[in-house]
Amino acid sequence: MSDITPDVVVDARGAACPGPLMELVGEFRQGDSGTVYELQTTDSSSSHDVPEWVEDTGNELLDIDEHEDEGYWSIFVEKV
């Protein structure tokens, strides 16, 4: 369990790929540098797609938490 407190929570649970990433990107465009986002997703491919996108865009992946009991992931990203 992460102790990161996000500025913005993007709840994309239930959305299929590429929906969660697209929802995160949409929120990202509105934010400022230093904003921390938490993407909540039930789509397992997001745990691979989001880190690749973060690397490609030069932002920072802070953490990925799997909430096994609840069936979703929290992916924390900081806009650089």
C-alpha positions as CSV (number, residue, x, y, z in Angstrom):
1,M,0.0,0.0,0.0
2,S,1.5,3.3,-1.1
3,D,1.7,6.3,1.2
4,I,1.5,8.7,-1.8
5,T,-1.2,11.3,-1.6
6,P,-2.3,12.2,-5.1
7,D,-3.5,15.6,-6.2
8,V,-5.9,14.0,-8.8
9,V,-7.6,10.6,-8.7
10,V,-8.6,9.1,-12.1
11,D,-11.0,6.3,-11.4
12,A,-11.0,4.2,-14.6
13,R,-12.1,1.0,-12.9
14,G,-14.2,-1.1,-15.3
15,A,-12.8,0.6,-18.5
16,A,-11.0,-1.6,-21.0
17,C,-7.7,-0.8,-22.7
18,P,-6.9,1.8,-23.9
19,G,-9.6,3.6,-21.8
20,P,-7.7,3.9,-18.5
21,L,-4.6,5.4,-20.2
22,M,-6.7,7.8,-22.3
23,E,-8.6,9.0,-19.2
24,L,-5.2,9.6,-17.5
25,V,-3.9,11.5,-20.5
26,G,-7.0,13.6,-20.6
27,E,-6.5,14.7,-17.0
28,F,-2.7,15.1,-17.5
29,R,-3.3,17.7,-20.2
30,Q,-5.1,19.9,-17.7
31,G,-2.5,19.7,-14.9
32,D,0.6,21.6,-14.1
33,S,4.1,20.2,-13.5
34,G,4.4,18.6,-10.1
35,T,0.9,17.3,-10.1
36,V,0.6,13.7,-8.8
37,Y,-2.0,11.5,-10.4
38,E,-3.4,8.2,-9.2
39,L,-4.9,6.1,-11.9
40,Q,-7.3,3.4,-10.5
41,T,-7.8,0.6,-13.0
42,T,-9.1,-2.9,-13.2
43,D,-7.4,-3.4,-16.6
44,S,-4.2,-5.4,-16.0
45,S,-2.6,-4.1,-19.3
46,S,-2.5,-0.6,-17.7
47,S,0.2,-1.8,-15.4
48,H,2.4,-2.1,-18.5
49,D,0.9,0.5,-20.8
50,V,1.1,3.4,-18.3
51,P,4.8,2.9,-17.4
52,E,5.7,2.8,-21.1
53,W,3.7,6.0,-21.7
54,V,5.4,7.7,-18.7
55,E,8.8,6.8,-20.1
56,D,8.0,7.9,-23.6
57,T,6.7,11.3,-22.3
58,G,9.4,12.0,-19.8
59,N,7.1,12.0,-16.8
60,E,7.8,10.1,-13.5
61,L,6.3,6.8,-12.4
62,L,6.1,7.0,-8.6
63,D,4.5,3.6,-7.7
64,I,2.2,0.8,-8.8
65,D,0.1,-0.8,-6.0
66,E,-2.0,-3.9,-6.7
67,H,-5.1,-4.1,-4.5
68,E,-5.5,-7.9,-5.0
69,D,-8.5,-8.2,-2.6
70,E,-10.3,-5.4,-4.4
71,G,-9.3,-6.4,-7.9
72,Y,-7.6,-3.1,-9.1
73,W,-4.3,-1.3,-9.4
74,S,-3.3,2.2,-8.4
75,I,-0.7,3.7,-10.6
76,F,0.9,6.9,-9.4
77,V,2.4,9.3,-11.9
78,E,3.9,12.8,-11.5
79,K,3.7,15.3,-14.3
80,V,7.2,16.7,-15.0
